[in-house]
């Protein structure tokens, strides 16, 4: 218990100093608050993903196997590419690029899933000679 408290206090002090380093000593910068929020959101997401990973994987497998996934993937690709072509803003370009990659992965996941299903169905059908 004492070790956990000391570890938590040390982590808090390190986070405080990182905030100061990022803002060059300006304690009241919005960047410090943004960094803390992003860190808490990231750690919370990791905790939730670890705790519910089995259910998440089952739902993801079900989603990739459905026809809706190919439509959502194609929509993400089309909209993201449209934003990539039309903008010169770095943040929008980065987000659009990430969404394009996610769309491509969804479409590839659907195609791989269907290919495996087809192969499994062909293997289970007895061949008549």
Backbone bond lengths (Angstrom), bond angles and torsions (degrees), N, CA, C in turn:
res aa  C-N    CA-C-N  psi(-1)  N-CA   C-N-CA  omega(-1)  CA-C   N-CA-C  phi
1 X - - - 1.447 - - 1.523 110.72 -
2 X 1.312 116.80 -45.18 1.453 120.66 -179.85 1.528 110.38 -64.93
3 X 1.333 115.76 -38.83 1.468 119.80 178.95 1.532 110.75 -63.51
4 X 1.338 117.71 -37.74 1.463 120.93 179.18 1.525 110.84 -66.47
5 X 1.315 117.29 -39.86 1.465 120.89 178.80 1.525 110.26 -65.52
6 X 1.335 116.85 -45.78 1.471 120.39 179.04 1.527 110.15 -62.90
7 X 1.319 117.14 -41.47 1.465 121.00 178.26 1.534 111.02 -62.39
8 X 1.323 117.10 -42.91 1.463 121.09 179.10 1.516 112.22 -64.81
9 X 1.322 116.87 -41.93 1.467 120.45 178.13 1.526 109.99 -64.38
10 X 1.329 116.86 -42.14 1.470 120.62 178.26 1.519 111.33 -63.19
11 X 1.321 116.73 -41.31 1.469 120.15 177.78 1.515 111.73 -63.69
12 X 1.322 116.71 -39.35 1.467 121.16 177.50 1.521 111.76 -64.59
13 X 1.316 116.85 -41.23 1.469 119.93 178.82 1.524 111.28 -66.12
14 X 1.330 115.91 -39.22 1.470 119.11 177.93 1.521 110.52 -64.87
15 X 1.327 117.25 -43.93 1.471 120.66 178.15 1.520 110.71 -61.11
16 X 1.320 116.84 -37.87 1.455 121.07 178.66 1.531 110.61 -64.10
17 X 1.305 116.92 -44.03 1.464 120.67 -179.53 1.535 111.21 -69.38
18 X 1.324 117.64 -35.64 1.470 119.96 176.23 1.519 109.70 -61.93
19 X 1.316 116.37 -41.11 1.461 120.22 176.93 1.516 111.63 -61.01
20 X 1.308 116.91 -40.82 1.463 119.93 177.78 1.528 111.31 -67.06
21 X 1.319 116.98 -39.89 1.466 119.93 179.95 1.522 111.42 -66.50
22 X 1.328 117.31 -39.12 1.462 120.13 -179.70 1.520 112.67 -66.85
23 X 1.315 116.89 -29.86 1.466 120.23 -175.75 1.523 112.49 -107.09
24 X 1.318 117.13 9.29 1.466 122.31 178.30 1.527 111.97 56.84
25 X 1.331 116.65 42.10 1.454 122.19 173.96 1.514 115.41 90.41
26 X 1.321 118.89 -1.52 1.461 120.97 179.24 1.525 108.47 -86.77
27 X 1.336 115.55 100.60 1.454 120.56 -175.90 1.518 113.09 -64.25
28 X 1.309 117.80 -28.32 1.455 121.33 -172.03 1.526 112.63 -99.35
29 X 1.296 116.52 21.27 1.463 121.09 178.17 1.528 109.86 -75.19
30 X 1.327 115.82 146.82 1.461 120.23 176.80 1.514 112.16 -69.25
31 X 1.327 117.13 -21.04 1.461 121.02 -179.65 1.521 111.78 -64.94
32 X 1.333 116.85 -36.49 1.469 119.88 178.16 1.520 110.78 -62.30
33 X 1.323 116.85 -46.46 1.459 121.37 179.57 1.525 110.81 -64.15
34 X 1.327 117.20 -40.50 1.463 121.88 178.42 1.519 110.49 -62.76
35 X 1.328 117.46 -42.64 1.460 121.20 179.01 1.525 111.15 -61.95
36 X 1.318 116.83 -44.57 1.471 120.73 179.63 1.522 110.34 -62.73
37 X 1.329 117.44 -44.23 1.464 120.77 179.65 1.526 111.68 -63.56
38 X 1.327 117.00 -43.42 1.458 120.04 178.49 1.524 111.61 -63.74
39 X 1.317 117.24 -40.09 1.462 121.15 179.32 1.533 110.95 -64.52
40 X 1.330 116.34 -45.96 1.471 120.44 179.41 1.534 110.34 -64.07
41 X 1.331 117.26 -41.28 1.468 120.47 178.84 1.524 110.86 -64.29
42 X 1.326 117.13 -41.86 1.469 121.41 -179.81 1.527 110.88 -63.96
43 X 1.326 116.78 -47.92 1.469 120.27 -179.77 1.526 110.40 -64.96
44 X 1.321 118.19 -41.07 1.468 120.72 178.57 1.521 111.40 -62.71
45 X 1.318 116.70 -41.25 1.466 120.67 178.04 1.519 110.87 -63.55
46 X 1.330 117.39 -42.97 1.461 119.88 178.10 1.521 111.71 -62.55
47 X 1.320 117.31 -41.45 1.467 120.92 179.21 1.518 110.39 -62.63
48 X 1.335 117.00 -45.72 1.466 120.39 -179.63 1.530 111.45 -66.42
49 X 1.332 117.50 -40.58 1.468 120.18 177.89 1.527 111.07 -63.24
50 X 1.327 116.46 -40.39 1.463 119.46 179.61 1.525 111.03 -67.87
51 X 1.318 116.51 -40.78 1.469 119.83 -176.93 1.526 112.25 -69.52
52 X 1.321 117.68 -39.06 1.463 121.67 -174.65 1.528 112.48 -111.89
53 X 1.318 117.57 28.15 1.470 120.77 -174.40 1.522 113.05 -62.71
54 X 1.314 118.72 -37.68 1.459 120.70 -178.83 1.525 111.28 -63.22
55 X 1.314 116.89 -48.26 1.464 120.88 177.80 1.514 112.41 -64.01
56 X 1.329 116.28 -38.30 1.466 120.46 178.94 1.515 110.43 -64.27
57 X 1.336 117.31 -44.01 1.465 120.35 179.79 1.528 111.83 -64.73
58 X 1.335 116.74 -38.83 1.461 119.71 177.84 1.527 111.25 -64.67
59 X 1.324 116.86 -44.40 1.463 120.39 179.39 1.531 110.99 -66.48
60 X 1.319 117.06 -39.02 1.457 121.02 178.77 1.526 110.73 -64.92
61 X 1.328 117.27 -40.50 1.463 121.64 177.94 1.524 110.18 -63.58
62 X 1.328 116.12 -41.77 1.461 120.34 178.46 1.532 111.01 -65.35
63 X 1.340 116.51 -40.49 1.464 120.61 179.41 1.528 111.26 -65.64
64 X 1.315 117.23 -45.03 1.469 120.63 -178.24 1.524 110.63 -63.94
65 X 1.315 117.97 -31.10 1.454 121.16 179.61 1.516 114.25 -78.35
66 X 1.320 117.56 -12.37 1.463 119.76 -177.51 1.525 111.07 -88.97
67 X 1.323 114.53 158.56 1.465 119.77 178.66 1.522 111.70 -69.66
68 X 1.312 117.06 -23.58 1.467 120.24 179.58 1.518 111.18 -61.85
69 X 1.331 116.71 -30.80 1.468 119.19 -178.17 1.520 112.12 -64.64
70 X 1.315 118.00 -37.92 1.462 119.50 -179.84 1.524 110.10 -67.72
71 X 1.330 117.91 -36.52 1.466 120.49 178.33 1.530 111.30 -69.24
72 X 1.319 116.56 -43.01 1.463 120.09 178.69 1.528 110.45 -65.03
73 X 1.336 117.02 -42.08 1.465 120.36 177.65 1.513 112.16 -61.98
74 X 1.323 117.23 -44.44 1.470 120.90 179.29 1.530 110.30 -65.37
75 X 1.327 117.31 -39.26 1.468 120.81 177.64 1.524 111.03 -62.79
76 X 1.341 116.69 -45.66 1.463 120.33 178.38 1.523 111.68 -59.91
77 X 1.321 116.24 -42.98 1.462 119.86 179.79 1.522 110.56 -63.03
78 X 1.331 117.07 -47.84 1.466 120.84 -176.74 1.527 111.92 -63.06
79 X 1.326 116.92 -47.52 1.462 120.00 -177.94 1.527 110.85 -67.99
80 X 1.318 117.26 -40.94 1.455 120.37 -179.11 1.516 111.89 -66.45
81 X 1.321 117.39 -40.68 1.457 120.28 177.78 1.525 109.97 -65.42
82 X 1.324 117.62 -37.14 1.470 120.31 177.08 1.523 110.55 -61.53
83 X 1.338 117.62 -42.60 1.460 120.30 176.97 1.524 111.35 -66.69
84 X 1.333 117.24 -39.04 1.462 120.33 178.63 1.520 111.40 -60.08
85 X 1.313 116.70 -40.08 1.462 121.13 -177.83 1.523 111.27 -72.18
86 X 1.329 117.81 -34.62 1.458 121.42 -169.95 1.527 115.29 -92.33
87 X 1.318 119.89 -12.56 1.464 119.56 -172.69 1.524 112.10 -117.81
88 X 1.315 113.58 156.78 1.455 120.77 172.70 1.526 110.50 -119.47
89 X 1.320 116.69 3.53 1.454 122.35 178.59 1.524 108.91 -74.96
90 X 1.338 116.52 129.34 1.464 120.70 -175.94 1.526 112.29 -63.77
91 X 1.324 117.62 -43.81 1.464 120.74 -177.26 1.527 111.34 -64.92
92 X 1.326 117.01 -43.83 1.465 120.15 178.30 1.522 110.32 -65.88
93 X 1.329 116.96 -37.95 1.466 120.45 176.87 1.518 110.66 -62.70
94 X 1.333 117.61 -43.70 1.463 121.75 -179.83 1.527 111.17 -64.32
95 X 1.324 117.08 -45.87 1.466 120.69 179.43 1.529 110.62 -64.02
96 X 1.322 116.75 -41.77 1.465 120.55 178.98 1.514 111.44 -64.77
97 X 1.321 116.43 -38.32 1.464 120.00 178.02 1.526 111.12 -64.63
98 X 1.321 116.59 -43.65 1.471 120.64 178.18 1.528 110.19 -62.92
99 X 1.330 117.88 -43.35 1.467 120.53 179.50 1.528 111.62 -67.06
100 X 1.333 117.75 -33.58 1.459 120.43 175.67 1.525 110.01 -64.14
101 X 1.319 116.76 -44.20 1.469 120.75 178.58 1.525 110.50 -63.25
102 X 1.325 117.25 -41.45 1.472 120.56 177.87 1.528 110.24 -62.17
103 X 1.329 117.20 -43.82 1.467 121.01 177.69 1.517 112.19 -60.66
104 X 1.328 116.91 -43.63 1.472 120.83 178.50 1.523 110.09 -63.79
105 X 1.333 117.67 -41.49 1.468 120.38 178.43 1.523 111.77 -64.27
106 X 1.332 117.44 -37.60 1.468 120.45 178.01 1.526 110.08 -64.48
107 X 1.333 117.38 -45.83 1.466 120.96 179.73 1.525 110.20 -64.09
108 X 1.325 117.57 -44.12 1.466 120.13 178.16 1.531 111.56 -63.37
109 X 1.333 116.45 -39.04 1.468 120.08 177.09 1.518 111.39 -61.52
110 X 1.324 116.78 -41.90 1.464 120.54 177.75 1.529 110.44 -62.48
111 X 1.337 116.89 -46.16 1.469 120.45 -178.59 1.524 111.68 -64.58
112 X 1.321 117.60 -40.59 1.471 120.79 177.80 1.515 110.25 -65.71
113 X 1.327 117.60 -42.35 1.467 121.71 179.59 1.529 110.53 -61.03
114 X 1.332 116.57 -46.36 1.474 119.58 179.48 1.518 111.33 -66.17
115 X 1.319 118.09 -37.05 1.460 121.35 178.19 1.529 110.96 -63.60
116 X 1.328 116.56 -42.01 1.470 120.50 178.46 1.525 110.89 -66.93
117 X 1.336 117.30 -38.66 1.461 120.01 177.38 1.520 110.78 -63.38
118 X 1.325 116.47 -44.04 1.458 121.30 -179.39 1.538 109.98 -62.66
119 X 1.325 116.60 -42.73 1.458 120.79 179.50 1.528 111.02 -65.27
120 X 1.331 117.12 -39.54 1.466 120.71 178.54 1.517 111.23 -67.37
121 X 1.338 117.36 -38.35 1.463 120.72 177.98 1.513 111.11 -67.20
122 X 1.328 117.25 -39.48 1.469 120.75 178.70 1.523 111.68 -67.69
123 X 1.314 117.33 -33.07 1.464 121.19 -179.78 1.525 110.94 -73.86
124 X 1.338 117.33 -30.09 1.470 120.02 -177.02 1.537 111.82 -84.47
125 X 1.317 119.04 -16.86 1.450 121.52 179.27 1.526 109.03 -80.03
126 X 1.363 118.17 121.71 1.463 119.19 179.90 1.529 110.71 -70.48
127 X 1.311 114.93 141.26 1.467 120.68 179.01 1.525 109.47 -88.76
128 X 1.310 117.43 126.41 1.464 121.74 178.72 1.527 108.31 -92.03
129 X 1.318 114.67 126.37 1.463 118.76 -178.78 1.501 110.89 -106.34
